[in-house]
Amino acid sequence: MEQNHTQSNGLKKTGIRWRIMRLIGLGIAGVILAGLFALVLGVVVQWLWNWLMPDIFGLNPISYWQAFGLLFLAKLLFGGFGHHHPSHHLKKGVGHNHSNHWKHYNRFWREKGNAAADDLIKRTQTEKSKEREEA
């Protein structure tokens, strides 16, 4: 009985180690893939620049590192760095929780929307009839 308990703990520890190693491996693979993607994107920017810009605007061709720097500059100026998700910027009690707004929005239109729409239709019909009488 004691031996089964020890084997069970050993399997749990092996499973945890496997998960940790897997996460580390995925992290390393992600960094490598991101680097390769950036390098390939630099080549694409260089190719597009050297293909289009000299003919269209009379600009000089650029090297790979200039293209990579241009890509970096564009990301810095237009894209920023990091993950920008609105929920990360909202703290409890600060900002707006938009998911609750829809509940109130639907309730508002159920209660007041039909009456407001009927009122608008009546005012529009009254205005049109006054215009016809004046004409």
C-alpha positions in Angstrom: 0.0 0.0 0.0 2.8 2.4 0.9 4.6 1.6 -2.4 1.5 2.6 -4.4 1.3 5.9 -2.6 5.0 6.6 -3.3 4.5 5.7 -7.0 1.5 8.0 -7.2 3.5 11.0 -5.8 6.3 10.2 -8.2 3.9 10.3 -11.1 2.5 13.6 -9.9 5.9 15.1 -9.6 6.8 13.8 -13.0 3.6 15.4 -14.4 4.4 18.7 -12.9 8.0 18.7 -14.1 6.7 17.8 -17.6 4.3 20.7 -17.6 7.0 23.1 -16.4 9.5 21.9 -19.0 6.8 22.1 -21.7 6.0 25.7 -20.7 9.7 26.6 -20.8 10.0 24.9 -24.2 7.0 26.8 -25.5 8.4 30.1 -24.2 11.7 29.5 -25.9 10.0 28.4 -29.1 7.8 31.5 -29.0 10.8 33.8 -28.6 12.6 32.1 -31.5 9.6 32.2 -33.7 9.0 35.9 -32.9 12.6 36.7 -33.8 12.4 34.8 -37.1 9.1 36.6 -37.9 10.8 39.9 -37.2 13.8 39.0 -39.5 11.5 37.8 -42.3 9.4 41.0 -41.9 12.6 43.0 -42.3 13.4 41.3 -45.5 9.9 41.9 -46.8 10.1 45.6 -45.9 13.5 45.9 -47.6 12.2 44.1 -50.7 9.1 46.3 -50.9 11.1 49.5 -50.3 13.8 48.7 -52.9 11.1 47.6 -55.4 8.7 50.6 -55.1 10.4 53.7 -53.5 13.2 54.3 -56.0 10.8 54.2 -58.9 7.9 56.1 -57.4 9.7 58.7 -55.3 13.3 58.5 -56.5 14.6 57.4 -53.1 17.7 55.3 -52.6 17.5 51.6 -52.0 18.0 50.5 -48.3 19.9 47.7 -46.6 18.4 45.0 -44.5 19.3 46.7 -41.2 17.8 50.0 -42.5 14.6 48.2 -43.3 14.6 46.5 -39.9 15.2 49.9 -38.2 12.3 51.4 -40.3 10.1 48.5 -39.2 11.1 49.1 -35.6 10.5 52.8 -35.9 7.1 52.3 -37.4 6.1 49.9 -34.6 7.3 52.4 -32.1 5.5 55.3 -33.6 2.2 53.6 -34.7 1.9 50.4 -32.8 3.6 50.7 -29.4 5.0 47.8 -27.6 3.3 45.2 -25.4 -0.2 43.9 -25.3 -2.8 46.7 -25.1 -6.1 45.3 -24.1 -8.7 47.6 -22.5 -9.3 45.2 -19.6 -5.7 45.5 -18.5 -6.1 49.3 -18.0 -9.3 49.1 -16.0 -8.9 48.8 -12.3 -11.7 48.0 -9.9 -13.8 51.1 -9.4 -11.9 53.0 -12.2 -13.1 53.4 -15.8 -16.2 51.8 -17.3 -17.4 48.3 -17.3 -19.1 48.2 -20.7 -20.6 44.7 -20.2 -23.0 46.1 -17.7 -24.0 48.9 -19.9 -25.8 46.6 -22.4 -28.1 45.3 -19.6 -29.2 48.8 -18.8 -29.3 49.8 -22.4 -31.8 47.0 -23.3 -33.8 47.7 -20.2 -34.0 51.5 -21.1 -35.2 50.8 -24.6 -37.8 48.3 -23.3 -39.2 50.8 -20.8 -38.7 54.1 -22.6 -37.7 53.4 -26.1 -41.1 52.4 -27.4 -42.8 55.5 -25.9 -40.0 57.8 -27.2 -40.3 56.2 -30.7 -44.1 56.7 -30.7 -43.7 60.3 -29.5 -41.2 60.9 -32.4 -43.6 59.4 -34.9 -46.4 61.6 -33.7 -44.2 64.8 -33.8 -43.1 64.0 -37.3 -46.6 63.4 -38.5 -47.7 66.7 -36.9 -44.8 68.6 -38.5 -45.6 67.1 -41.9 -49.3 68.0 -41.6 -48.4 71.6 -40.7 -46.1 71.8 -43.7 -48.9 70.6 -46.0 -51.3 73.1 -44.5 -48.9 76.0 -45.0 -48.1 75.0 -48.6 
